[in-house]
Each structure stands twice: as C-alpha cells, then as structure tokens.
Amino acid sequence: MSFPVRIALIAALGGFLFGFETAVISGAEQTIQNLWDLTASQLGLTVASSLFGTVLGSVLAGTPAQRYGRKPVLLFIALMYVFSAIGCALAPGLIVFVIFRFIGGVAVGASSVVGPMYISEISPAHLRGRLAGSFQLNIVLGIFVAYISNYLFADSGPDSWRWMLGIMVVPAVVFWVLVRIIPESPRWLILNHQTDKAIPILKRIGEINPDRVIADIRASVTDIKEKLFQPKYSKPLSFAIILAMFNQLSGINAIIYYSKRIFEMAGFDASNAYLQSIYIGTANLVFTLLAMAVIDRFGRKNLLLIGSVGMIIFLALTAIAFRDTSVANKNVVWYLIGFIGFFGFSQGAVIWVFISEIFPNSVRSQGGSVGSFTHWIMAAIVSYSFPVIVKSSPQGGYYSFIFYSFMMALQLFFVWRYLPETKGKSLEEIQKELGIGMK
C-alpha cells in the first residue's frame, strides 16, 4: 500500500466515526423517547441536537485548520469523539445526554471539513477522487457497523441503548492513536512558510517535481488570509452550497436516523425493523464501494446524473407505498435499498470529494466550512421535521418522500445544466477552470 493511500485511509477514519455517530441513534431513539417520555417535537430536537453540534463544528473547524494545521485539528476531533461516546453512554438524564450528543455533533461537523480537506491536499490528481472518496466510504462503513451494533445490542436489556452509543469509544481511541503518525498537509506547510518540511512529504506522496508543485501552490495564492465571500469565488461557493443542500433534501438523514421507525410504519415488527436497517447499510456500503472504483474514470458529474434519476424513481415509489396507511407495504425495504444504492453511488460518494476540490488553496478551509455548514443546517431541519410531519398526518410519510423525490428532480437539472467536472485535474487546474485567476 502506497504512502498517500495509507495516510488518506487513516484520516478517513474520522469519516467512520462520523457515520457511526450519525446512524447509531436510529437504534436508540424510540427507547429514549419512552424512557424520558418525549413528544414527537422533543424527540426531533433530541435527535437533531447532534446536528446542531455539526453546524457549529463545521463553522469553527476551518479557522484552526488554517491557523494551526490539519493534523492538530484531527487529533482534537478524535478526543471529542471519545468524550462524546463516554458521556452519552453514562448520561443520567436527557439534558446531559443532549449535551454529549451535541459534542459528538461538533466532532462530526469538524470531521466533514478537515478530513476531506486533508485527504485532497495529500492526494495525487489521478488518485484524488478515490482517496478523497475514502472519507465517504468510511462514513457508510460507520453507518453499516452502527446498524449491526444496534442489532447485536438490541436484546441486551433496558440499558442496551447505552451500549449502542458507548461502543464508539473503541474506534475513537484507535483514530486518535493513528492520527499521531500521519504528516501535516504539505500544502498547508508551503502556505505557512515551512517548505523544507513539505518537500520530503511531497516526494513520499509521489510528486515527481516538487519544485513545480510548490511554485503552482504559491502562484495560486494571492493572500493566505484572503476572505471567501467576494465575487471571484461566487462559482465554487454557490456550487458547494447548492450541492450540500440537495444532499440533505434527498431525505438521506431522515432515513438513516429513523430507519427502524420507517420500517415499522411499513409493517415490519421491531426485531425485523432492526434487520432491515442492516440491509440499508449494506446497500449503502456496496454502492459506495462501486462509486469509489469508477469515480476517477466516470467523473463526479456523471455519477450525480445517474444517481439523481435513480433517487427520483425510488423516492417516488416509497411515497406511493405510504399513501394508503391502512395497508402494510413491505416493498418499502426494496424501494429504500434502491434509493440508498443510487445515493451511495452519486451524492454520497461525490459531495465531500467535490467540495474539497473546488476551492482555491487560500480559502479551501473556509469553503469547506461553508459547504459543511450548509449540509448540516439542512440535515438538522430534515431530521427535526420528519417525525413531526409523520405524526401530524396519517399521510405524513407520503408527503415527506414525495417532497424528497421532487428535490432530486431539481438536483438533476442543476447538475446537468451548471455543475463542472473536476476529475483528473490538479487542485490548481480546477481553480483556473473556474475562472479564479492565478497571480
């Protein structure tokens, strides 16, 4: 295994914790609702508390990553995951639980900015799609393992939910240990006048001509303290915001957070609902692996186009299945597997790769923060609103999924008409093609 692959996979372990922390609540949310006698609105806020943390983490992560480097921030993120896992598992009441869920969310939000940023900066152009995509692959692996963990702990007694949430401490500690051995991003070192430290790293990641790379990186930056919100960055900024919005308007986090509840709505009993969630996680993992195998060959845009069509169809089928609530429809599991497959093959595989690529070196951390901030704001809205909508009307499931399907139709038009392709290009070449001048 080559050096850039090894260090990319270590950094991508933050994605595993991201996915695990995101999905594990699906096995615990109904138990927590009953334990603390929560209304639908209170449950939505409890589940979304983690997402409020992700919003804060995504906003805050860019500044320390730019000032202190990518590696120190990744180490701090790992410690927050450890702290959150222990706190959630031992929480004596709702308020303490929400606080530690919030802390875990901060770690997730920061991971979604710094992890892809670091990987894109240490990856050779011809491997960047697959290596940056390894972050997303680890997210879906974390989701898959969370579903299996929930299933295994489901019958372990009244405190099963504590085991579900607490087991995350193991991979969190592993992540902290391994991050200590990876190097700092060479691009960050060059932009912070530490070129001597960057040169051996550039050579180890396979750059044949480090001097040329250093010259290109320096030429791409007019001011390391440059501000993101100015007209010349309007294209990458709008692409990141719109793509991140559509990612969540697909309903993906509603399905991940409430998968057990959705399957019970479709007519499955509680034990089978846990099992169906594993099928969802498996489909997500398999199709993300497939996308990683072809993303540098087919390109980011083509994957998004294919995925949009599939998601439109399967979300519409799911909506139709929930239109008549008097009849159980166990075909929902196949419809959601279809949706997850197309999501994993497209939006899931592309979003963090694309956002980490399109911003110039001088504002990449800021741009990553804005994209992640948008993603998590929308995730919080969708995750809070889903149980409220479902409880407010007998056809709440229908209304939710038909809306998600319509949003994917809008995404299809946006990607086809406006989104650029970035495969096989250096980060500095992408900057030029987006019309951002080099000095």
Secondary structure, DSSP 8 states (H G I E B T S, - for coil): --HHHHHHHHHHHHHHHHHHHHHTHHHHHHHHHHHTT--HHHHHHHHHHHHHHHHHHHHHHHHHHHHH-HHHHHHHHHHHHHHHHHHHHH--SHHHHHHHHHHHHHHHHHHHHHHHHHHHHHS-GGGHHHHHHHHHHHHHHHHHHHHHHHHHHTTS-TTHHHHHHHTTHHHHHHHHHHHTTS---HHHHHHTT-HHHHHHHHHHTT-S-HHHHHHHHHHT-S-TT--S-SGGGHHHHHHHHHHHHHHHHTTHHHHHHTHHHHHHHTT--HHHHHHHHHHHHHHHHHHHHHHHHHHHHH-HHHHHHHHHHHHHHHHHHHHHHTT-TTS--TTHHHHHHHHHHHHHHTHHHHHHHHHHHHS-GGGHHHHHHHHHHHHHHHHHHHHHHHHHHHHH-TTHHHHHHHHHHHHHHHHHHHHHHH----TT--HHHHHHHTT----
